[in-house]
Amino acid sequence: MLFQILDGPEGSVVNTIVGSKEFVKSTFDYYREVERTAEEQEQLLKDSSRNIRDIRLAECDWIVPLTDHPQHSAYLTYRAALRGWPSDKSGGFPDISLIPPAP
């Protein structure tokens, strides 16, 4: 769920976060839930999945120039699968549980 965190009962927005209602309620005094359409929710899911994919690519950037790394070829294949995941119709995008696994 998407929430706006406020600086008082009628205050201005100081932050926008994604979290469970229980977390927000127990952590912040002033907040309001932001309603989203199904299209907005789907786009948020796609954007989040792409961000996770980008993080996983960045985590193994250091292997690319190391041609003598024992798993260099496997990582190149993994990175290609990560880059192609959003456009691969059978890859399950944006379901993050179906992101290509690391070697």
Secondary structure, DSSP 8 states (H G I E B T S, - for coil): -EEEEESSTT--EEEEEE--HHHHHHH-SSEEEE---HHHHHHHHHHHHHHHHHHHHHHTGGGTT-TT-TTHHHHHHHHHHHHHGGG-TTTTTT-GGGS----
